[in-house]
Amino acid sequence: MSYLPDDELRDPNKPKPPSINRIAIWVIVGAIGLYFLVSGIIGIVSGGSGS
């Protein structure tokens, strides 16, 4: 039997895996960034709609 809580028994050098919410946020932010990047490249290549 141990007198320490489970948090103190775990290896402190081992990082905890990211939560599902954090992964979802990164996927959404990455998708938005990829959209802006691709749309910007397409706009540059197509010449844009200059004045």
Buried (B, 14 or more C-beta within 10 A) or exposed (E): EEEEEEEEEEEEEEEEEEEEEEEEEEEEEEEEEEEEEEEEEEEEEEEEEEE
